[in-house]
Amino acid sequence: MIFKTLISPLPLFNYMKNKKQGWIIVIAGPHGVGETTISKALVKILPRTERLVTTTSRPRRTGEKNGREYNFISKKDFENKIKKGYFLEYTYYQNRDAYYGTIKKEIEKKINRGINLIANLDIIGTKAMIKNFDRVITIFIRPDKFSNLSQRLKKRQPDIDPTELKKRLDSAKKEIKTEMKYYQHIVVNPEGQLDKTTTKVTQLIKKTIA
């Protein structure tokens, strides 16, 4: 359940038409659909492209590294940064007791150097990017079957509680039903065809940023 969200009310870059400015490429989709794996591949394929590392107050999971999956900070530190206006947007998930957000200065610094940013965001973050920046590509990755999505989630987090798994699957169904309309492109990721899906996403991006 989302408890609180914020999007910066000020358009930061709508006035900027610098052709050397980088693009923000949003790769979204329900948890476990493959959006993170696709994003990591795109960073290697596309020139001058980096993954936008967002900030969270949730604890690190086994194998995660600070500054790679997320910038991990304490809940208190996150709330202090909210008060100081650091975030372009943020979301607080009550059921996880955790914040997720993107810091304005990190985006500004990168795209003004001509770097493309791959961003894995929810709909709140996606809308914030569309509102505040000119050069934004939005792509939604959806599963071919929900049974495959369930297996992917279990594989990624073997100790996931059945109740939490059901919540995530229900959330994914709602997300697909209500949020896909906000994205420029919809790409289905069939089970076992991640490479083909990545190729299709790459082609969509190249047509825009070429």
N, C-alpha and C positions, 0 to 999 in steps of 0.2 A: 504494500500500500504506500502510495506517495503521500508524504505528509506536507512537504513544503517545496515549492520550486521558485526560481527567480530567473528572469532574463533581463539583461541590461537594457534599459529603455533608450539608450543613446546609440544611434547608428554610427559605428566607429569608422567605417571605411567606404561608405557608399559614394563619397565624393572623390575617391581615388581611382584613377584610370591608368595607372602605371602599367604598361605592358610587360614590364619585367617582374611584376608582382606574382607571387606563387598562387597556386590554387588550393582550396580546401576540398578534399575529396572525402565525403562521408560514406562509409560502408557500414550499414546498419542491418539489424535483423535480430530475431529472438536468440537467447542464449543457447549455444550449442549448434547453431546452424552452419558455422564455419567462417563467420565474418572476420574473426581475429586471424585465422590461418591465411585467409585470402589477403588480408591487409599486410601481413608480414611478407608474403610473396610479392605484392605490388611494390613494396619498398625496394626490393632487389631488382625488379624489372624496370621500373620507371626512373629516369634520370632526375637528380636533384629532388628526391622525394624522401620524406621521413615520416614516421608515425607520430602523431600527436599523442603525447603521454599526458593523460588526464590525472586529476588528483582525487584521492579518496581517503576517507577516515576508517575504512574497514581494515581489519587485520590482514597481514600478508598470509597467503596460503603457501603450502610446501612447494618449493621450487621457484617461487616468485622472487623477483629482484626489484628493489626500489629504483625507480627511474626507468625501468624497462616495461613491465606490465602497467604500473601506475606509479605516481608519486605518492607514497604512503605517508600520511601525517596523522597526528592525533585528532580526535574529535574537537578538543579544545582549541587546537591550533587552526583547524578548519573554520571554526566559528569566529575566531579572531580575524581571519582573513576575509570572511564575509563582511564583517563590520567595517573593514578598511577598504572594501570595494575591489578586492583583487579579482573576483570571478566575473567572467562574461555571463556565465549561467551556472547554476548548481541545482541539485536535487537531493532531498533527504528522503530515504526510504525507511519508513517506520518499522516495517517487519524485519529489516536488517540492522536497524539503528546505525545507519551509515550514510555519509554524504558522498556525492560524486560531483565533480565540477571541472570546468576549464578556466584556466587563468588567462586573462586578457593579454598581458605583456608577452607571454610565451608565444602566442599566436602572432601578434604584431611583429615581433622580432624575426620570426622565421619567414613569414610571407613577404615581408619587405626586403628580404635578402634573395627573393626569387625561389624560395624553397616550397615545394608542394607538400601539403600535410595530409596524411591519411588519418581520418578520425573515426573511431568507433563510438558512436553516440546514441543515446535514446532520442525520442521524439522532441523532448525539451531542448536538448543540445542541438539537434538538427535545425529546429526552427530558429534558434538563436544565431546559428551560422548564416542561414538564409537571410535573416533580418539585417545582420550587421556587415556582411561582406558581399562583394560583387561576384567574385570568382569562386563559385561553389558548385560542385557536382554531387548529387545525392543518389545513392544506389542502395536498394533494399534487397537483402538476400533472404529467400524463404525456402523452407524445406519442401521436398516433394511429398513426404508423408510424416505425420506426427509420430508414428511409431519409430521412425529412424531418428527423429529429434530426441526422443526419450532415451534411446540407446546411446546416443552421443553424450548426453548429459551424464548418464551413469558412468560412461567410460572416463569422462573428464573428472568426475567427482564420485568415486566409487562408494564413499561413505555418506552420500547424500540421503537425507531423511525422506521417506516416501511422501510425507505431507508436503515438504518443501519442493520435491519433484513435481507433485501435482500442481502446486501453486505456480511453478515456472511454466509448466505446459499450458495451464489455463491462461496465464499472462501472455504467452506466445500466441495463442489462438486469438486473444483479444487484440494484440498488437497487429497481427496480420490483417484482421478484419477492419480495424478502425484507422490504422496509421499508414498503410501502404500508399494511400492517395497523396501523401505529402512528398513522395519521392519521385524523382525524374525517371528513374529506371527500376524495374523489378526483374531480378534474376533468380531463377529456381536452381537450387543446388541439389541435384539428385545424389542419392547414396552411392559412394564409390567413384564419383566423377568430379572430385574437387579440382583437379588439374584443368579439366575442360571448363568448369565454372570460372576459374581464375583467368583463363584465356579470354573468355567472353567479357568479363569485367574489364580486363586490360584494354580490349578493343574499344569498348564504350568510352573509356577515359581518353584514350589516344585520339579519338575522333573529336573530342571537345578541346583538349589542350594543345593539339598540334599547331 
